[in-house]
Amino acid sequence: MIRLMLAGALLFGSFELAAAQTTLRVGDQKGNAQAVMEAASVLKDVPYKIEWKEFPAAAPLLEALSAGAIETGLVGDAPFTFAAASGAPVKAIAAIRQTREGLAILVPENSPIKSVADLRGKKIATGRGSIGHQLILAALEKNGWSASDVQIAFLAPSDAKIAYTQGSVDAWSTWEPYVSQEEVLFKSRRIITSEGLTPGLSFQVARPDAIRDKRAELADFIRRLTAARAWSLNNVDSYAATWGRLMNIPTAVPQNWLSRAKIRIAPIDDGVVADEQSTIDLYFRWGLIKQKLDAAEIVDRSFADAIAKAGL
């Protein structure tokens, strides 16, 4: 069993005095990293300041990172690809693996839509370049459909929720915790998940200048996040309770999400690079990006030791 309460010097290494005066500006989505790190008690002895900034989705987080408002954050592989292709200053420094059940196309409880085939001609809300968009494209491709076989309404999560609730769209292609929120609180149904369709990757990303200037802080943050994620696999109740309090959402929602997600941190390795290349290729085939990127050039493998040193 992981002993997360070990002294920080043993688990996370030591810093020079100057590091205590630095600030690492971290972007988070729906309390994701902050909640698990607080629940796992890995933030008590951080020798630098963490300045958390909350975002509803990856797109605004990546915009903030591009503008220099944050230095690192968690995003899905699809919006990361979109940002990298646009020339944003971003590199993936660690991967997040999880089951693919939480990326799904939802329909309301009483919708006549019962299968993927019933989505033909229907209007689906999602964010442009998001993992929800990625899922729609992958599903279309698998079924041999063209882009015109469905109508995609590009909306931010808050607007997509309104459109979905009011019936302005027929379905919503979205991700956690929105999927569990709809399932648990409003009895929505998942018509399709990303199982067998997309890699299901997310990334901890960082600005190249932060990788250069705040490597020690980033490596320490990744070590702590890795340990927290490992702890959460056997402590879903504690994590769900902390997340629910942080987001002011009933605990049943994160319970549903986290019990099936099995989230863990993984180093950037050949498998991760291959999975990211598959996302790049999908977006290139559908014309969402104009140049076919080389996945190996938009990742940074040098933080693998930080994950290994998490004591797992």
DAHUVEN-V578138 format. One record per residue. SS is DSSP state (2 for helix, 1 for strand, 0 for the rest). PHI is phi in whole degrees, 0 to 359 (999 if undefined). PSI is psi in radians with two decimals (999 if undefined). Layout:
ss: <SS & SS>
phi: <PHI & PHI>
psi: <PSI & PSI>
//
This chain:
ss: <0 & 0 & 0 & 0 & 0 & 0 & 0 & 2 & 2 & 2 & 2 & 0 & 0 & 0 & 0 & 0 & 2 & 2 & 2 & 2 & 2 & 0 & 1 & 1 & 1 & 1 & 1 & 1 & 1 & 0 & 0 & 2 & 2 & 2 & 2 & 2 & 2 & 2 & 2 & 0 & 0 & 0 & 0 & 0 & 0 & 0 & 0 & 0 & 1 & 1 & 1 & 1 & 1 & 1 & 1 & 0 & 0 & 2 & 2 & 2 & 2 & 2 & 2 & 2 & 2 & 2 & 2 & 0 & 0 & 0 & 0 & 1 & 1 & 1 & 1 & 1 & 2 & 2 & 2 & 2 & 2 & 2 & 2 & 2 & 2 & 0 & 0 & 0 & 0 & 0 & 1 & 1 & 1 & 1 & 1 & 1 & 1 & 0 & 0 & 0 & 0 & 0 & 0 & 1 & 1 & 1 & 1 & 0 & 0 & 0 & 0 & 0 & 0 & 0 & 0 & 2 & 2 & 2 & 2 & 0 & 0 & 0 & 1 & 1 & 1 & 1 & 0 & 0 & 0 & 0 & 2 & 2 & 2 & 2 & 2 & 2 & 2 & 2 & 2 & 2 & 2 & 2 & 0 & 0 & 0 & 0 & 2 & 2 & 2 & 0 & 1 & 1 & 1 & 1 & 0 & 0 & 2 & 2 & 2 & 2 & 2 & 2 & 2 & 2 & 2 & 2 & 0 & 0 & 0 & 0 & 1 & 1 & 1 & 1 & 0 & 0 & 0 & 2 & 2 & 2 & 2 & 2 & 2 & 2 & 2 & 2 & 0 & 0 & 1 & 1 & 1 & 1 & 1 & 0 & 0 & 0 & 0 & 0 & 0 & 0 & 0 & 1 & 1 & 1 & 1 & 1 & 0 & 2 & 2 & 2 & 2 & 2 & 2 & 0 & 2 & 2 & 2 & 2 & 2 & 2 & 2 & 2 & 2 & 2 & 2 & 2 & 2 & 2 & 2 & 2 & 2 & 2 & 2 & 0 & 0 & 2 & 2 & 2 & 2 & 2 & 2 & 2 & 2 & 2 & 2 & 2 & 2 & 0 & 0 & 0 & 2 & 2 & 2 & 2 & 2 & 2 & 2 & 2 & 2 & 2 & 2 & 0 & 0 & 1 & 1 & 1 & 0 & 0 & 0 & 2 & 2 & 2 & 2 & 2 & 2 & 2 & 2 & 2 & 2 & 2 & 2 & 2 & 2 & 2 & 2 & 0 & 0 & 0 & 0 & 0 & 0 & 0 & 0 & 0 & 2 & 2 & 2 & 0 & 1 & 0 & 2 & 2 & 2 & 2 & 2 & 2 & 2 & 2 & 0 & 0 & 0 & 0>
phi: <999 & 289 & 261 & 287 & 268 & 300 & 302 & 304 & 294 & 279 & 274 & 246 & 83 & 244 & 240 & 287 & 304 & 298 & 295 & 294 & 260 & 263 & 233 & 255 & 269 & 246 & 273 & 227 & 245 & 52 & 67 & 303 & 288 & 300 & 297 & 290 & 288 & 291 & 296 & 274 & 59 & 256 & 254 & 286 & 236 & 295 & 273 & 211 & 269 & 257 & 254 & 277 & 229 & 265 & 227 & 281 & 198 & 290 & 302 & 294 & 296 & 291 & 296 & 294 & 295 & 299 & 279 & 86 & 284 & 225 & 245 & 206 & 181 & 256 & 217 & 283 & 296 & 292 & 295 & 298 & 298 & 301 & 292 & 298 & 292 & 275 & 91 & 296 & 282 & 213 & 226 & 277 & 246 & 202 & 252 & 241 & 258 & 197 & 294 & 257 & 286 & 270 & 254 & 207 & 263 & 258 & 227 & 298 & 309 & 262 & 294 & 286 & 287 & 243 & 210 & 300 & 302 & 286 & 279 & 301 & 82 & 271 & 261 & 240 & 272 & 191 & 270 & 298 & 75 & 278 & 292 & 294 & 297 & 304 & 297 & 301 & 298 & 296 & 292 & 300 & 297 & 298 & 269 & 72 & 267 & 258 & 299 & 280 & 283 & 224 & 252 & 257 & 258 & 277 & 221 & 293 & 309 & 295 & 287 & 297 & 299 & 296 & 299 & 293 & 294 & 279 & 83 & 286 & 234 & 271 & 208 & 224 & 264 & 214 & 225 & 284 & 271 & 299 & 298 & 295 & 299 & 290 & 295 & 285 & 271 & 231 & 62 & 296 & 244 & 273 & 278 & 207 & 245 & 275 & 304 & 78 & 244 & 229 & 295 & 71 & 271 & 233 & 226 & 274 & 246 & 209 & 288 & 303 & 291 & 289 & 299 & 285 & 265 & 231 & 302 & 297 & 294 & 297 & 297 & 295 & 299 & 295 & 300 & 294 & 295 & 300 & 296 & 294 & 295 & 296 & 301 & 295 & 298 & 251 & 222 & 300 & 299 & 294 & 296 & 299 & 295 & 295 & 297 & 300 & 294 & 296 & 262 & 58 & 232 & 309 & 301 & 299 & 292 & 294 & 300 & 298 & 294 & 285 & 293 & 253 & 285 & 52 & 285 & 215 & 268 & 228 & 288 & 287 & 232 & 299 & 295 & 296 & 298 & 296 & 295 & 295 & 297 & 294 & 292 & 302 & 297 & 299 & 294 & 291 & 299 & 268 & 77 & 284 & 236 & 268 & 236 & 275 & 289 & 262 & 304 & 297 & 271 & 246 & 238 & 231 & 278 & 286 & 262 & 300 & 295 & 298 & 288 & 297 & 275 & 288 & 88 & 270>
psi: <2.42 & 2.28 & 1.52 & -0.24 & 0.17 & 2.71 & 2.49 & -0.60 & -0.52 & -0.73 & -0.68 & -0.02 & 3.12 & 2.82 & 2.70 & 2.78 & -0.62 & -0.53 & -0.49 & -0.28 & 0.10 & 2.85 & 2.28 & 2.03 & 1.99 & 2.19 & 2.39 & 2.68 & 2.06 & 0.73 & 0.33 & -1.16 & -0.74 & -0.76 & -0.80 & -0.60 & -0.63 & -0.75 & -0.61 & -0.01 & 0.74 & 0.12 & 0.08 & -0.44 & 0.48 & 2.16 & 0.38 & 2.93 & 2.34 & 2.14 & 1.82 & 2.42 & 2.23 & 2.40 & 2.57 & -0.29 & 3.03 & -0.64 & -0.91 & -0.53 & -0.78 & -0.56 & -0.73 & -0.68 & -0.75 & -0.63 & -0.13 & 0.18 & -0.44 & 2.91 & -0.36 & 2.82 & 3.01 & 2.22 & 2.80 & 2.86 & -0.60 & -0.93 & -0.53 & -0.77 & -0.78 & -0.79 & -0.77 & -0.69 & -0.43 & -0.05 & 0.22 & 2.53 & 1.48 & 2.45 & 2.50 & 2.22 & -0.23 & 2.68 & 2.65 & 2.05 & 2.53 & 2.94 & 2.86 & 0.23 & -0.35 & -0.01 & 2.00 & 2.76 & 2.09 & 2.63 & 2.69 & 2.76 & -0.75 & 0.26 & 2.48 & -0.17 & 2.12 & -0.30 & 3.03 & -0.67 & -0.56 & -0.15 & -0.21 & 2.20 & -0.05 & 2.84 & 2.19 & 2.22 & 2.47 & 3.02 & 2.42 & 2.22 & 0.09 & 3.04 & -0.43 & -0.71 & -0.77 & -0.77 & -0.75 & -0.84 & -0.75 & -0.67 & -0.73 & -0.80 & -0.76 & -0.61 & 0.04 & 0.44 & 2.85 & 3.00 & -0.49 & -0.08 & -0.26 & 2.85 & 2.13 & 2.16 & 1.93 & 1.93 & 2.56 & 2.75 & -0.74 & -0.71 & -0.63 & -0.69 & -0.77 & -0.84 & -0.71 & -0.78 & -0.68 & -0.14 & 0.26 & -0.36 & 2.78 & -0.44 & 2.90 & 2.09 & 1.90 & -3.01 & 3.11 & 2.57 & 0.10 & -0.65 & -0.90 & -0.60 & -0.76 & -0.71 & -0.87 & -0.79 & -0.45 & 0.11 & 0.50 & 2.77 & 2.47 & 2.07 & -0.63 & 2.54 & 3.09 & 0.08 & 2.15 & 0.03 & -0.73 & 2.80 & -0.42 & 0.48 & 2.56 & 2.89 & 2.51 & 2.07 & 2.82 & 2.73 & 2.50 & -0.63 & -0.53 & -0.66 & -0.65 & -0.82 & -0.39 & 0.68 & -0.76 & -0.74 & -0.76 & -0.77 & -0.73 & -0.74 & -0.76 & -0.69 & -0.79 & -0.73 & -0.70 & -0.81 & -0.70 & -0.74 & -0.70 & -0.74 & -0.71 & -0.43 & -0.53 & 0.12 & 0.89 & -0.70 & -0.78 & -0.76 & -0.81 & -0.69 & -0.76 & -0.78 & -0.76 & -0.73 & -0.75 & -0.68 & -0.09 & 0.82 & 2.46 & 2.43 & -0.44 & -0.49 & -0.99 & -0.48 & -0.81 & -0.79 & -0.95 & -0.50 & -0.42 & -0.28 & -0.71 & 0.97 & 2.34 & 2.72 & 2.42 & 2.59 & 2.77 & 1.89 & -3.01 & -0.66 & -0.73 & -0.77 & -0.72 & -0.73 & -0.72 & -0.64 & -0.61 & -0.61 & -0.76 & -0.80 & -0.70 & -0.85 & -0.59 & -0.74 & -0.61 & 0.07 & 0.24 & -0.47 & 2.55 & -0.32 & 2.49 & 1.82 & 2.74 & 2.00 & -0.61 & -0.38 & -0.16 & 0.24 & 2.81 & 1.95 & -0.08 & -0.08 & 0.17 & -0.66 & -0.57 & -0.65 & -0.74 & -0.56 & 0.11 & -0.10 & 0.34 & 999>
//
